[in-house]
Amino acid sequence: MSAAPTSIPPKSPRGRRPLHVAVAGATGAVGEELLRLLDERDFPLASLRLLASARSAGTTLRFRGTEIPVEELTDASFRGTDVAFFSCGGDRSLRFAPAAVASGAVVVDNSSAYRMDPKVPLVVPEINGDAALAHEGILAVPNCTTIVFLMGVAPLHREARLVRAVCSSYQAASGAGRSALLEYEAQVRARAEGREPAAKALPRVLVGNVIPQVDVFLPDGSTKEEVKLDRETRKILGDDRVRVAATCVRVPVPRAHSVSCALEFERPMTPERAREVLASAPGVVLRDLPERASVDGKPAREYPTPLDVSGRLEVFVGRLRADPSREGGLMLWAVGDQLLKGAAWNAVQIAELLIERGRL
Ligand SMILES: NC(=O)c1ccc[n+]([C@@H]2O[C@H](COP(=O)([O-])OP(=O)(O)OC[C@H]3O[C@@H](n4cnc5c(N)ncnc54)[C@H](OP(=O)(O)O)[C@@H]3O)[C@@H](O)[C@H]2O)c1
């Protein structure tokens, strides 16, 4: 796939002064991407503190040519910190984010701990960036699948008002953290070598399989991931009417989540109009040349796949077509790198937005 044009500025904005930054969960899958983004975007850093569990304390991580020690996350970790990025699980966010805020830091949290807290803005900058300005110390990054879904759907909602979505997700192994990715890679090797693959971090063997379970089950038979997609969508869109019915599935893909959606709007939405809207939506790349279209006489077959989208900051959208089961309805396929736009990039974007608006 050719490199897509992007409207994302390559460098972070400059604020009043460089910032003292802490990354809690620096050794994790999301933490690694966060550090890469802070470096590549020349984020205005006065200092950088790397925090993880006691297991990692004493190790170092390389950043801008320097070995930085990893320290154990404690209540005392945030003295003098301006911004603390949390990517170390909900329990740690609940335990340590209040201490960070009490130390004067703004917390940008990647976990689900605070997302539905009415006092905590749940922010996708391209969709509801202004909500960030009302924060009281903690801002939450939405669930990664919710972000991929909404990046494709929110621009259409603004035009035709979404009332219902039925979705299936195709979620990458790394969405369950570094240990799940390593386990999936070990399963691939085991299968290739004729050994029996083992599953511990993932609920089942993923190689040669798909697993219709992401996160834990709830009493009604849904998983938590499926419920997040429904509830978080309403909070981000600021619309209590929208309902999302989702089946979330882990697939044997290392990185980038895909979502297939059937969308029902208050006003009809044609594929042609949806293409026009999405072609100019910030942070979205439209890749929708179906089989019948051709480039240089050859079938184009342009649609996004996880492999194309891995490492990209934007969410890619394609396979737009009318829903044959519902008048005025639309079918859509969205793919995004869940470690980037679904987590680390969305978090850095929130900090950049606060810098731009003079709040950091
Ligand atoms: N993976 C994704 O695609 C994704 C997307 C969106 C949101 N998230 C969320 O982001 C967070 C991190 O996910 P991840 O995928 O990066 O997980 P991960 O690869 O498993 O990394 C977890 C990080 O948390 C640290 N940690 C674990 N226990 C700790 C403790 N007791 N005290 C301090 N630090 C501790 C780990 O440090 P050690 O190395 O020392 O154990 C590591 O740095 C989770 O809340 C997850 O739900 C993940």
The ligand as a Gaussian input file, in Angstrom:
#p B3LYP/6-31G(d) Opt

LIG

0 1
 N       -1.686000      -3.365000      24.730000
 C       -2.577000      -2.568000      24.168000
 O       -2.824000      -2.638000      22.949000
 C       -3.315000      -1.566000      25.001000
 C       -4.167000      -0.665000      24.334000
 C       -4.874000       0.261000      25.077000
 C       -4.734000       0.306000      26.457000
 N       -3.894000      -0.588000      27.083000
 C       -3.775000      -0.479000      28.531000
 O       -2.472000       0.020000      28.822000
 C       -2.001000      -0.578000      30.040000
 C       -0.658000      -1.262000      29.747000
 O       -0.860000      -2.246000      28.771000
 P        0.358000      -2.998000      28.078000
 O       -0.236000      -3.725000      26.934000
 O        1.492000      -2.057000      27.839000
 O        0.756000      -4.048000      29.209000
 P        2.136000      -4.818000      29.416000
 O        2.886000      -4.950000      28.145000
 O        1.775000      -6.039000      30.164000
 O        2.953000      -3.834000      30.396000
 C        2.529000      -3.583000      31.700000
 C        3.375000      -2.502000      32.339000
 O        2.879000      -2.276000      33.660000
 C        3.932000      -2.448000      34.593000
 N        3.451000      -3.002000      35.858000
 C        2.867000      -4.206000      36.061000
 N        2.643000      -4.388000      37.393000
 C        3.088000      -3.264000      38.014000
 C        3.149000      -2.845000      39.370000
 N        2.691000      -3.610000      40.371000
 N        3.710000      -1.635000      39.643000
 C        4.180000      -0.875000      38.649000
 N        4.177000      -1.204000      37.345000
 C        3.614000      -2.393000      37.041000
 C        4.871000      -3.429000      33.926000
 O        6.131000      -3.348000      34.532000
 P        7.115000      -4.644000      34.611000
 O        7.731000      -4.752000      33.244000
 O        8.079000      -4.257000      35.670000
 O        6.251000      -5.809000      34.956000
 C        4.839000      -2.897000      32.492000
 O        5.648000      -1.757000      32.363000
 C       -3.111000      -1.519000      30.514000
 O       -3.917000      -0.825000      31.435000
 C       -3.885000      -1.811000      29.253000
 O       -5.223000      -2.122000      29.513000
 C       -3.187000      -1.516000      26.374000

